[in-house]
Amino acid sequence: MGLNDDGVPSETDGRSPIRSEEFRPGATDPLHVVTDLLASELESSPLELNPPLGRVVDWDAVVTLLGRSGETGTVEFVRFTYGDYEVEIRGSGSVFLFQNSE
């Protein structure tokens, strides 16, 4: 599972992300990136996301799967649904936000 020439995950069945952001693994917490992307898309404050991100995804599990600072994770990416959106976080340092196709 890699990225195509545009940096979009190749396994997205031709879907393009509506938003994306890069982060530095081990230096930047991707939780902040995800929260900011969702808040921006929803035209909301990160503190006003409803439901709070912590009720939708177990962030400790995400960090464990992707790997902590200086560690290699057990998976290449984590994907979850938040309302009408699908969030994909890559251990390589990318976050993609897609319109949920279901």
VEXKEKOL-99509 format. One record per residue (C-alpha): x, y, z. Coordinates in steps of 0.02 Angstrom, whole numbers, plus 50000, padded with zeros to 5 digits. Example, Ala and Ser with C-alpha at 12.3 -4.5 7.8 and 13.67 -1.06 7.14 Angstrom:
506154977550390
506844994750357
REM end
This chain:
500005000050000
500885015349941
500575032849880
500265037349700
501205051449611
500085064449693
500465058049869
498715050749888
498525033249960
498445021349813
497125010149891
495765023549895
494815017149741
495095033449650
494435044349790
495355060249824
495545067049999
494565082850036
495955088250154
497685082150198
499105087250310
500865081250347
501645078850518
503345073550583
503205056150659
503925056250834
503975075150841
502165080150807
500645071950884
499505067050740
498015069150857
498215088050839
498305086550650
496735075850642
495795087350761
496295102850661
495815094850494
494105089650558
493785106350641
494285115650484
493155104850375
491705106650498
492045125350520
492185122850706
493425125050846
494455109350884
493775110351061
491985110250997
492055094150895
490495084150932
490695070350973
492425072951045
493735063150948
494135052951105
492375045551101
492605039550922
494355032150923
495515025351057
496995036851033
498175026251138
497815011651022
498165022450869
499845027850941
500285009950986
499845003650812
500775017450720
502255017550839
502865029750968
504325041650946
505825031850884
504845015550867
504145006650717
502295002950725
501434986750685
500364994050544
500675006050400
499085016150429
497535017650537
495835022150464
494245026450557
492585035050527
492085051350609
490305056250562
490245058850374
492135057650358
493455044250346
495135048550426
496725039750376
498335042250475
499945035450401
501445031250509
502525039550377
501805056450425
500215059850326
498405062350375
497035061250245
495215066250265
493965058550145
492095060750124
491355044550189
490735034450041
489485023950139
REM end
